[in-house]
Amino acid sequence: MFEMSKWDMIQELKKFNADVILEQMKPTTIWYVYLGLITWISGWIQTSFLMNQANRQIKRIRVEFYQSILSQDMGFHDLNATGELNTRLTEDINLIAAGIGLVILFRLH
């Protein structure tokens, strides 16, 4: 059944016309190109919206944290140094931003 000589295989391959095969492959290739473009554009839109949403949440957290610091008694400010509060605010917000933005995006994919 599968016993073909090399000469017979070459003769069978010569029967195929490359132009016919390329014409048959063209619609499928174009379809895959469009599918790839749509996937790339939708991924870009999703990433943009998630990062925008994460930035808005970070801004809101900063405002809330700043307002809570301002509403503290004077004793709180006497016990904590100014630089310590700023450093802690920046470090904590950066950790939250990393968690909200990219981790959620990677989990969705």
N, C-alpha and C positions, 0 to 999 in steps of 0.2 A: 504494500500500500504506500509506504513512504520511501520506497526504493527508487530514487531518481538519480540519474547520473548528473555530474556537474554540467555537462553539455545540455541536458534536458532542462535543467534549472535556468541556465542562461537564456535558452530559447524562450522559456515561459516569461521570464522577466522582460525580454525585448518586446513582448506583445503589449505590455502596458504603455500607454501614452502619458508622458509626464504632464502635458498640458491639460489633459482630461482630469487627472488626479488633482492638480492645482486648482482647477475651476470648481471641482467638487468640494475642496477644502476651504475655499474663500468665504462662503457664508458662515461657516462654523468659526473660522478665525476672527472674522469681524464681530461675531456675537461675543466671543471671549474677550476681545478688546473692549467692547462696550460694557460688558459685565465688570471688567477690571476697573474701568474708569468710574462707573457708578459706585463700586465698592470703595474706591479711594476717596471719592467726594463725600460719600455718606460717613466714612470714618473721620474725615477732616471736620465735617460739621458736628459730629458727635463730640469729638475732642474739644472743639472750640466752645460748644455750649457747656460741657462739663467744667472746663477750666474757668469760664466766665462765671458759672454758678459758684464754684469754689472760691473765686476771688471775692464775690459779693458776700459770701458767708464769712470769710476771713475779715473783711472790712467791718461787718456787723459785730463780730466777736471783739475786734479791737475797740470799737466805740463803746460796747457794753463794758468791757474790762476797764477802759479809761474812766467811764462814768462811775463805775463801782469804786475805783481808787479815789476819785474826787469826793465821793460821798462818805469816806471813812473819817473817823475821829482824828484829831491831831495826834493822839497817842500812837496811832498806827504809823503815821508818818515819822514820828520821832524814833520809833523802833527800827524802821526799814530805811536803808539808804536809798537815795534817788536812783543811782546807777543800778542798784540791785533790782529795783522794780522794772526799769527799762530793759535790762538784760533778760530778766525772767519773762517779761511780756514778749520780747522778740523771739526767744528760744521756743516758748510754748506755742506761739502762733505759727512759727515755721514748722513745728512738728505736726500741728493740726492741718496746715496747708498741704503738707506732703501726704498726709493720710486721706484728706478729702479729694484732692485732685487726681493724682496718678493711681492710687490704690484702687479707687472706685472704677476708674477707667480700665485698669488691667483686669479687674474682677469681671467686668461686663464682657470683655473679650474672651 
